[in-house]
Amino acid sequence: MKIATILMTVLGVYLLVRLILTIGPAVLATQLTTLGWSLAILVVLGLVKLGLRTWSWRETLVADGVRTTGWQLFGARLVSQTFGYLSVVGPVVADPLKPLLLRDTDVAASTPGTLVETAAFWFTSLLIILAGAFAGILVASNGPQLLAVTLAAVALVVAGFVFLLRKAPLVPRLRDVLARKWKSHPARLTAWLIKAEGIEESTISFHRRHPRALRDILLLNLAVQVVMAAEVLIVLAAIGVKIGFLQLLATEGATRIAKILTFYIPARVGADEASGAGAFVLFGMDGAAGLTLAIARRIQALVWVAAGLAWWHVIGSRKPGKEGSCAISTIAVSN
């Protein structure tokens, strides 16, 4: 795993260097120097995103009767986001880590709300991707000729979601398969699956039990998407590049897809920059502006990664819970 991580990181750095040399270091340096205070604004917007998602997470936990402090939730999100950013397959690391970082809180009780909040964020991100697909086709084709293709793609995505929902819950099915195919499976595995079944049921039934909380969570995560779009406008305004509404949606949708496809690269080094520049070129804009935007967002991310490491150092010195410590240690060893 460590060798693969090193190789992917080296490849990402190589691609980034090649991209900078292709666009021109002087052009990129000029645009970066013109950012000025917009970088500080970008860092503040990073805090706003963290705050909104922490608020959303708190709504899910409170709805399920889990009590914890806002600062503890903020710290857990910041630390999990930090280690997810620095790890291979970041989202797979970050989301399961959050409940483990909550002190004096039952992991089984806090996991359903955590999963619901994560699903709400990805659902709103999917809306941006689909909107970006519509906008991208309109921009690239200069007309609605290919809208039928996009509608077909949307229908496939919706059909996939419906299929998954109809197949849920999945854990009881897995238990039945194990009972039939592996009759001598360990009792500990059965106990774990029983607990997982309870978590899955609580997660699936959240929308029925707490419809008002679900509405608030979706609104908060939509606000996160608006903030992310504002980041694009602020950076491009600072370097004097104009962008239309359809181009904004198209480039954001394209870069989101690229992030999903390259999630296995640590910190997505090189991938974010290449997809940012490529999306801008694809939709008729300057590739250097896309690269500048990607680098500005990476600076924002690195600032909050540093804050997350500092936060972890502070709570680590206070002897955090065993589960959280073991989880972080496992991530450090695996990477």
C-alpha positions in Angstrom: 0.0 0.0 0.0 2.8 2.4 0.9 4.6 1.8 -2.4 1.4 2.3 -4.4 0.7 5.5 -2.4 4.2 6.8 -3.2 3.9 5.9 -6.9 0.5 7.7 -7.3 1.8 10.7 -5.4 4.9 10.9 -7.6 2.8 10.5 -10.7 0.5 13.3 -9.5 3.4 15.6 -8.9 4.8 14.8 -12.3 1.5 15.7 -14.0 1.3 18.9 -12.0 4.8 20.0 -13.1 4.1 19.1 -16.7 0.8 21.1 -16.6 2.6 24.1 -15.2 5.3 24.0 -17.8 2.7 23.6 -20.6 0.6 26.6 -19.5 3.7 28.7 -18.6 5.2 29.3 -15.1 5.3 33.1 -15.8 1.6 33.2 -16.7 0.6 31.2 -13.6 2.8 33.2 -11.3 1.2 36.5 -12.6 -2.3 35.2 -11.9 -1.3 33.8 -8.4 0.2 37.2 -7.4 -3.0 39.0 -8.3 -5.1 36.8 -6.0 -4.1 39.0 -3.0 -6.9 39.1 -0.3 -9.1 36.7 -2.3 -6.9 33.9 -0.8 -7.8 35.1 2.7 -11.5 35.2 1.7 -11.1 31.6 0.3 -9.8 30.4 3.7 -12.7 32.0 5.5 -15.1 30.4 3.1 -13.4 27.1 4.0 -14.4 27.8 7.6 -18.0 28.6 6.5 -18.2 25.2 4.7 -16.9 23.4 7.8 -19.4 25.3 10.0 -22.4 24.5 7.7 -21.5 20.8 7.5 -20.9 20.6 11.3 -24.3 22.3 11.8 -25.9 19.7 9.4 -24.2 16.9 11.3 -25.4 18.2 14.6 -29.0 18.3 13.2 -28.9 14.6 12.4 -27.4 13.6 15.8 -29.8 15.8 17.8 -32.8 14.3 15.9 -31.6 10.8 16.9 -31.1 11.9 20.5 -27.3 12.0 20.5 -26.0 14.8 22.6 -22.6 16.4 22.1 -21.1 19.9 21.9 -20.7 21.9 18.8 -16.9 22.3 19.3 -16.5 18.6 19.6 -18.4 18.0 16.4 -16.4 20.7 14.6 -13.1 19.2 15.8 -14.2 15.7 14.8 -15.1 16.9 11.3 -11.9 18.9 10.9 -9.7 16.0 12.0 -11.5 13.4 9.9 -11.4 15.7 6.9 -7.7 16.3 7.4 -6.8 12.6 7.6 -9.2 11.8 4.7 -7.4 14.5 2.6 -4.0 13.0 3.4 -5.0 9.4 2.9 -5.6 7.1 0.0 -9.3 6.7 -0.8 -10.0 9.8 1.4 -13.8 9.6 1.7 -13.6 6.0 2.8 -11.4 7.1 5.6 -13.0 10.4 6.6 -16.6 9.5 7.1 -16.2 6.3 9.2 -13.7 8.2 11.3 -16.1 10.9 12.5 -18.2 8.9 15.0 -15.0 7.4 16.5 -13.7 10.9 17.3 -16.7 11.8 19.4 -15.9 11.3 23.1 -18.4 9.8 25.5 -20.7 9.1 22.6 -21.9 5.6 21.5 -20.6 4.9 18.1 -23.6 2.8 17.1 -25.9 5.7 18.1 -24.0 8.4 16.2 -23.3 6.4 13.0 -26.8 6.6 11.4 -26.9 10.4 11.7 -23.3 10.6 10.3 -24.3 8.4 7.3 -27.4 10.5 6.7 -25.4 13.8 6.7 -22.9 12.3 4.4 -25.6 11.0 2.0 -27.2 14.5 2.0 -24.0 16.1 1.0 -23.4 13.7 -1.8 -27.0 14.1 -3.0 -26.6 17.8 -3.3 -23.3 17.3 -5.0 -25.0 15.0 -7.5 -27.5 17.8 -8.2 -24.6 20.1 -9.1 -23.1 17.4 -11.3 -26.4 16.8 -13.1 -26.9 20.6 -13.5 -23.4 20.8 -14.8 -24.1 18.1 -17.3 -27.1 20.1 -18.7 -25.0 23.3 -18.8 -22.0 21.6 -20.3 -24.0 20.2 -23.2 -25.6 23.6 -23.8 -22.2 25.4 -23.7 -20.3 22.8 -25.8 -23.0 22.2 -28.4 -24.3 25.8 -28.5 -27.8 24.4 -28.6 -30.2 21.9 -27.1 -29.5 19.1 -29.6 -27.9 16.8 -27.1 -30.4 17.4 -24.2 -32.0 14.0 -25.0 -28.7 12.3 -24.2 -28.5 14.1 -20.9 -32.1 13.3 -20.0 -31.3 9.7 -20.7 -28.2 9.8 -18.4 -30.3 11.5 -15.6 -33.0 8.7 -16.0 -30.3 6.1 -15.6 -29.0 7.7 -12.4 -32.5 8.0 -11.0 -33.2 4.4 -11.9 -30.0 3.3 -10.2 -31.0 5.1 -7.0 -34.5 3.5 -7.1 -32.9 0.1 -7.6 -30.6 0.5 -4.6 -33.5 1.7 -2.4 -35.7 -1.2 -3.5 -32.9 -3.6 -2.6 -32.4 -2.1 0.9 -31.9 -3.1 3.6 -28.9 -5.1 2.6 -27.5 -6.4 5.9 -30.3 -8.9 6.5 -29.7 -10.3 3.0 -26.0 -10.7 3.8 -26.8 -12.5 7.1 -29.1 -14.9 5.2 -26.4 -15.6 2.6 -23.8 -16.3 5.4 -26.2 -18.6 7.2 -26.7 -20.7 4.1 -23.2 -20.6 2.5 -21.0 -20.4 5.6 -22.7 -22.2 8.5 -19.5 -22.2 10.6 -18.9 -18.5 10.4 -17.6 -16.9 13.7 -20.2 -15.8 16.3 -18.5 -12.5 16.5 -19.3 -11.8 12.9 -22.9 -12.6 13.5 -23.0 -10.1 16.4 -21.3 -7.5 14.3 -23.9 -8.0 11.5 -26.8 -7.7 14.0 -25.4 -4.3 15.2 -24.8 -3.3 11.5 -28.4 -4.2 10.8 -29.7 -1.9 13.5 -27.5 0.9 12.2 -28.7 0.4 8.6 -32.4 0.4 9.7 -31.9 3.6 11.6 -30.2 5.2 8.6 -32.8 4.1 6.1 -35.8 5.1 8.3 -34.3 8.6 9.2 -36.4 10.4 6.6 -39.6 8.9 8.0 -38.7 9.5 11.6 -37.3 13.0 11.2 -38.7 14.7 8.0 -38.1 18.2 9.3 -34.5 17.5 10.2 -33.9 16.0 6.8 -35.2 19.1 5.1 -32.9 21.3 7.2 -29.9 19.0 6.5 -30.6 19.3 2.7 -30.9 23.1 2.9 -27.6 23.3 4.8 -25.8 21.1 2.3 -27.3 23.1 -0.6 -25.8 26.2 1.1 -22.4 24.4 1.1 -22.7 24.0 -2.7 -23.5 27.7 -3.0 -20.4 28.6 -1.0 -18.3 26.3 -3.3 -19.6 28.2 -6.3 -18.8 31.5 -4.7 -15.2 30.4 -4.3 -15.0 30.1 -8.1 -16.5 33.6 -8.6 -14.2 35.2 -6.1 -11.0 33.7 -7.5 -11.9 34.5 -11.1 -12.9 38.0 -10.2 -9.5 38.5 -8.6 -7.6 37.5 -11.7 -10.0 39.4 -14.0 -11.7 36.4 -15.7 -15.4 36.5 -16.5 -17.5 33.4 -16.3 -21.1 32.8 -17.3 -23.7 30.9 -15.2 -23.7 27.9 -17.6 -19.9 27.8 -17.7 -19.8 28.0 -13.9 -22.2 25.0 -13.6 -20.4 23.1 -16.3 -16.9 23.5 -14.9 -18.0 22.7 -11.4 -19.8 19.6 -12.6 -16.8 18.4 -14.5 -14.4 19.0 -11.7 -16.7 17.2 -9.2 -16.7 14.1 -11.5 -12.9 14.2 -11.8 -12.7 14.3 -7.9 -14.8 11.2 -7.7 -12.9 9.4 -10.3 -9.5 10.2 -8.7 -10.4 9.7 -5.1 -7.7 7.1 -4.7 -4.9 9.6 -5.3 -3.6 11.0 -2.0 -4.8 14.7 -1.8 -5.6 14.2 -5.5 -2.2 15.8 -6.2 -2.1 16.8 -9.9 -5.6 15.4 -10.6 -7.4 18.5 -9.3 -5.1 20.9 -11.2 -5.4 18.9 -14.4 -9.2 18.6 -14.3 -9.5 22.3 -13.4 -7.5 23.4 -16.3 -9.0 20.9 -18.7 -12.6 21.8 -17.7 -11.9 25.5 -18.4 -10.4 24.7 -21.8 -13.3 22.3 -22.7 -15.9 25.0 -22.0 -14.1 27.8 -23.9 -12.1 29.5 -21.2 -8.4 30.0 -20.3 -6.8 26.9 -18.9 -4.4 29.0 -16.8 -7.5 30.4 -15.0 -8.7 26.9 -14.2 -5.2 25.9 -12.9 -5.0 29.1 -10.8 -8.4 28.3 -9.3 -7.4 24.7 -8.5 -4.1 25.9 -6.8 -6.1 28.5 -4.8 -8.4 25.8 -3.6 -5.5 23.6 -2.7 -4.0 26.4 -0.6 -7.3 26.7 1.2 -7.4 23.0 1.8 -3.8 22.9 3.1 -4.6 25.7 5.6 -7.4 23.7 7.1 -5.3 20.5 6.9 -2.7 22.3 9.1 -5.5 23.4 11.4 -6.8 19.8 11.6 -3.3 18.5 12.5 -3.0 21.1 15.1 -6.4 20.2 16.6 -5.5 16.5 16.6 -2.2 17.3 18.4 -4.2 19.2 21.1 -6.8 16.6 21.6 -4.2 13.9 21.4 -2.3 15.5 24.3 -5.5 15.2 26.3 -5.6 11.4 25.9 -8.6 11.0 23.5 -10.8 7.9 23.5 -9.3 4.6 22.6 -11.3 4.1 19.4 -10.3 7.4 17.9 -6.7 6.9 18.7 -6.6 3.4 17.3 -8.4 4.6 14.1 -5.9 7.4 13.5 -3.0 5.0 14.2 -4.3 2.5 11.7 -4.6 5.2 9.0 -1.0 6.4 9.7 0.4 2.9 9.4 -1.6 2.1 6.2 -0.5 5.2 4.4 
